[in-house]
Amino acid sequence: MSQTQIAVIVGSLRRDSFNRKLATAIAKLGPADFSFTQVQIGDLPLYNQDDDANQAEPVKRLKAGIAAAQGLLFVTPEYNRSMPGVLKNALDHASRPYGQSAWAGKPAGVLGVSVGAIGTAMAQQHLRNVLAYLDVPTLGQPEAFVHAKEGLFDANGDIGPDSRKFLQGWMDRYVGWVKKHAG
Ligand SMILES: Cc1cc2nc3c(=O)[nH]c(=O)nc-3n(C[C@H](O)[C@H](O)[C@H](O)COP(=O)(O)O)c2cc1C
């Protein structure tokens, strides 16, 4: 069975990140022919256009990870009503040098979990704006604004029973989206 590779980009570097837990748990709801790999963005330098002709090793690694994937999954918190800087930094790095973006054409899904009441809605909208410019076809529905509440994860770190049906439905739509766009 040939595998569809998904590069997972988590917008939090926090050790006990809810978003990293969500990224790990939702990957288990994917089909057997989908492989989800979290790409590292925490060691990327701050983006500097002067370095475009000589990208640092972590940048090359990020771009290779994206190039090897047929799809993208972004799982991000909301910081001050937008996406975290570490995520924007990663988006900028892999979009360059001009004309050599790693993102273009890769189908994507966007998810996020927050302790706040509107559950990453603003961060996701800002991210969608950037992804549209980067020519990344992004699943529109269902939207997933997950609230970090008791029981979201079970004792094994899997999605808890209250959220499982919704997130399985999300994953099923995402898989269809990737298959449609990855060709
Ligand atoms: C700098 C900063 C800004 C934040 N701004 C928001 C915000 O705008 N909206 C929101 O819902 N939560 C906000 N939060 C709270 C996050 O939802 C919470 O810290 C969450 O646990 C972060 O995700 P993580 O667990 O994956 O690291 C903010 C947290 C930090 C540290």
The ligand as a Tripos MOL2 file, in Angstrom:
@<TRIPOS>MOLECULE
LIG
   31    33     1     0     0
SMALL
NO_CHARGES

@<TRIPOS>ATOM
      1 C1          1.6220   35.1150   24.1400 C.3       1 LIG1
      2 C2          0.2930   34.4390   24.3070 C.ar      1 LIG1
      3 C3         -0.8320   34.9980   23.7170 C.ar      1 LIG1
      4 C4         -2.0630   34.3350   23.8040 C.ar      1 LIG1
      5 N1         -3.1290   34.8510   23.1280 N.ar      1 LIG1
      6 C5         -4.2610   34.1070   23.0350 C.ar      1 LIG1
      7 C6         -5.3120   34.5170   22.1590 C.ar      1 LIG1
      8 O1         -5.2510   35.5160   21.4760 O.2       1 LIG1
      9 N2         -6.4140   33.7270   22.0890 N.ar      1 LIG1
     10 C7         -6.5360   32.5780   22.8310 C.ar      1 LIG1
     11 O2         -7.5510   31.8990   22.7040 O.2       1 LIG1
     12 N3         -5.5640   32.1830   23.6680 N.ar      1 LIG1
     13 C8         -4.4330   32.9030   23.7840 C.ar      1 LIG1
     14 N4         -3.3990   32.4830   24.5690 N.ar      1 LIG1
     15 C9         -3.5890   31.2990   25.4200 C.3       1 LIG1
     16 C10        -3.3190   30.0180   24.6440 C.3       1 LIG1
     17 O3         -4.5220   29.5610   24.0780 O.3       1 LIG1
     18 C11        -2.7760   28.9500   25.6020 C.3       1 LIG1
     19 O4         -1.5650   29.3940   26.1800 O.3       1 LIG1
     20 C12        -2.5750   27.6310   24.8940 C.3       1 LIG1
     21 O5         -2.3040   26.6300   25.8550 O.3       1 LIG1
     22 C13        -1.4200   27.7010   23.8970 C.3       1 LIG1
     23 O6         -1.3600   26.5300   23.1350 O.3       1 LIG1
     24 P1         -0.3630   25.3440   23.4780 P.3       1 LIG1
     25 O7         -0.9230   24.6440   24.7080 O.co2     1 LIG1
     26 O8         -0.4170   24.4460   22.2720 O.co2     1 LIG1
     27 O9          0.9960   25.9000   23.7330 O.co2     1 LIG1
     28 C14        -2.1830   33.1330   24.5330 C.ar      1 LIG1
     29 C15        -1.0300   32.6100   25.1500 C.ar      1 LIG1
     30 C16         0.1670   33.2430   25.0420 C.ar      1 LIG1
     31 C17         1.3930   32.6240   25.6930 C.3       1 LIG1
@<TRIPOS>BOND
     1     1     2 1
     2     2     3 ar
     3     2    30 ar
     4     3     4 ar
     5     4     5 ar
     6     4    28 ar
     7     5     6 ar
     8     6     7 ar
     9     6    13 1
    10     7     8 2
    11     7     9 ar
    12     9    10 ar
    13    10    11 2
    14    10    12 ar
    15    12    13 ar
    16    13    14 ar
    17    14    15 1
    18    14    28 ar
    19    15    16 1
    20    16    17 1
    21    16    18 1
    22    18    19 1
    23    18    20 1
    24    20    21 1
    25    20    22 1
    26    22    23 1
    27    23    24 1
    28    24    25 2
    29    24    26 1
    30    24    27 1
    31    28    29 ar
    32    29    30 ar
    33    30    31 1
@<TRIPOS>SUBSTRUCTURE
     1 LIG1         1 GROUP 0 **** ****
